[in-house]
Amino acid sequence: MKDYDSVIIWLDYFNKNLSREKGRKVSKSLAVYDPLVSELVSAVESLGHSVDKDQINEGARFPKRSHIKSGYIMIEKKGLKKNSLVKGISEKIVVNRAKSKGR
């Protein structure tokens, strides 16, 4: 059954290796190579959203690439638009990647 109170955010939305046709939703400048679920969770939490363990699915397969395991998280809508949420998450992931490479 579909949950209309949540938004699903797939890892493939932020994967720089993918084309827009294959599922990437952000520009290449805001995408990263092979994003991880842990990076996605930390970016979402830094934006002020809470993510429970039951809202994370690391073994799910993105519908456009059903032969490869990807993963997703579910976030409560709270009146947000998915497009702006995805862009904010991608900016946080890029910043967090830059910080971790600087160490």
Secondary structure by P-SEA (a helix, b strand, c coil): cccccbbbbbccccccccccccccccccccccccccaaaaaaaaaaaccccccccccccccccccccccccbbbbbcccccaaaaaaaaaaaaaaaaaaaaac
